[in-house]
Amino acid sequence: MRLLFLPKEGLDLFRTLFDSETSRRVLRFYHPRRSPFGVAVQVATLSSGLSLVSELRWYVRRYVSGVLFEIGDSRYATLALASQVYYGRELRFHEPWEMRQLWIARDGAVARVEMDPGADPGEYVPECGGADEVLEVWDVAAPDDMPPVLPGASVPELPATELP
């Protein structure tokens, strides 16, 4: 399984991770590689990928715009979806997935193309011309005002006045 760490705009994430002794120690057995989307890391399972993201939580919050988990050939799940599948165990990856996008890496930039539910990714070939890499990304619907929660991170409790 491949894990992709997507850098925040204008950041060389690969160099940033290797400039830090702490992240170098965490990544020493994973052999990260540069990819058109950022930094790619091979992991054995979904749980080991979530564990790695948890270990790198400080770097993910500071330098990473997103984390993707490979679930098939050029098919990825967002951190939110991977977390819900693994920790919640209520969701299972299945075809066709409702919330899908195509992410296109071209000349160091990433573009996102919304896909219609049930559409074949092949229908979007014109948007993918000249791409370095194209990924189909599966996601979950989340309220716009909720930040993503990393595995192992503490979730702040709401004040009693805001509870229903």
C-alpha positions in Angstrom: 0.0 0.0 0.0 1.3 3.4 -0.9 0.8 6.4 1.3 1.0 9.9 -0.2 1.8 13.0 1.9 0.6 16.1 0.0 2.7 19.2 0.9 1.3 22.6 1.6 1.7 24.9 -1.4 5.3 26.1 -2.1 6.9 23.6 0.3 9.5 20.9 -0.5 8.0 18.3 1.9 10.7 15.7 1.1 13.5 18.0 2.1 11.5 19.3 5.1 11.0 15.8 6.5 14.7 14.9 6.0 15.9 18.1 7.6 14.4 17.0 10.9 16.1 14.3 12.9 12.8 13.2 14.5 11.0 12.6 11.2 14.1 11.0 9.7 14.1 8.5 12.6 10.4 7.8 12.1 10.8 7.3 8.3 14.2 5.4 8.4 12.6 2.0 7.6 10.0 3.3 5.1 12.4 4.7 2.4 10.2 7.6 1.3 10.3 8.8 -2.3 9.4 12.0 -4.1 6.3 11.7 -6.2 4.4 14.2 -8.5 2.0 14.7 -5.5 4.6 15.1 -2.8 6.1 12.3 -0.8 5.3 8.6 -1.3 5.8 5.9 1.4 5.3 2.2 1.1 3.5 0.6 4.0 2.2 -3.0 4.5 -1.4 -2.3 5.6 -4.0 0.4 6.3 -3.3 0.1 10.0 0.5 0.6 9.6 -0.2 3.7 7.4 -2.5 5.2 10.0 0.1 4.5 12.6 2.8 6.2 10.5 0.5 9.3 10.1 0.0 9.3 13.8 3.7 9.2 14.5 4.2 12.1 12.1 1.2 14.0 13.4 3.2 17.2 14.2 4.7 17.3 10.7 1.3 16.5 9.1 -0.4 19.4 10.9 2.4 21.8 10.1 3.5 20.9 6.5 1.0 18.6 4.9 -2.2 19.6 3.1 -3.5 16.0 2.9 -2.7 12.3 3.2 -3.9 9.7 0.8 -4.0 5.9 1.2 -3.8 3.6 -1.8 -6.7 1.2 -2.0 -6.3 0.1 -5.6 -4.5 0.8 -8.8 -4.3 4.6 -9.0 -7.2 4.7 -6.5 -6.8 6.4 -3.1 -8.8 7.2 0.0 -8.5 10.4 2.1 -7.3 10.2 5.7 -10.8 10.9 6.8 -12.2 7.9 4.9 -9.3 5.6 5.8 -9.8 6.5 9.5 -13.5 5.8 9.3 -13.0 2.5 7.6 -10.4 1.3 10.0 -11.5 2.8 13.4 -15.2 3.0 12.8 -15.4 -0.4 11.0 -18.9 0.7 9.8 -17.7 1.6 6.3 -16.2 -0.7 3.7 -14.6 0.3 0.4 -17.0 -0.7 -2.4 -17.7 0.1 -6.0 -19.1 2.6 -7.0 -18.1 5.1 -4.4 -20.2 8.2 -4.2 -17.7 10.9 -3.3 -14.9 10.7 -5.9 -12.5 13.1 -7.5 -9.7 12.9 -9.9 -6.5 14.5 -8.7 -4.1 15.5 -11.6 -0.5 16.3 -11.0 0.9 18.4 -13.8 4.2 20.4 -13.8 4.3 20.4 -10.0 0.7 21.6 -9.5 -2.3 19.6 -8.4 -5.8 20.1 -9.9 -9.0 18.4 -8.7 -11.8 17.4 -11.0 -15.1 16.5 -9.4 -16.6 13.3 -10.8 -20.3 12.7 -11.2 -21.6 9.8 -9.1 -21.5 6.5 -11.1 -19.3 8.2 -13.8 -16.4 6.3 -15.4 -13.0 8.0 -14.8 -12.3 7.5 -18.5 -14.9 10.1 -19.3 -12.6 12.7 -17.8 -9.6 11.9 -20.1 -9.5 15.4 -21.8 -8.9 17.1 -18.3 -6.0 14.6 -17.7 -3.9 15.4 -20.8 -0.2 15.9 -20.1 -0.6 14.8 -16.5 2.4 13.4 -14.6 0.1 11.2 -12.6 -3.7 10.9 -12.2 -5.4 9.5 -9.1 -9.0 8.7 -8.3 -9.6 9.9 -4.8 -12.4 8.6 -2.6 -13.6 10.7 0.3 -16.4 11.0 2.9 -18.8 13.9 3.3 -17.8 16.0 6.3 -19.3 19.3 7.6 -17.4 22.3 6.3 -16.7 23.7 9.7 -15.1 20.5 11.1 -11.3 20.1 10.8 -10.0 16.7 10.0 -9.0 14.6 13.0 -5.7 12.7 12.9 -5.6 9.2 14.3 -4.3 9.3 17.9 -5.1 13.0 18.2 -7.3 14.2 21.0 -10.6 15.6 19.9 -11.5 18.8 21.8 -14.8 18.6 23.7 -17.5 21.1 23.1 -18.5 23.4 26.0 -21.7 22.2 27.7 -23.6 25.2 26.3 -23.1 23.9 22.8 -24.3 20.4 23.4 -27.8 19.5 22.2 
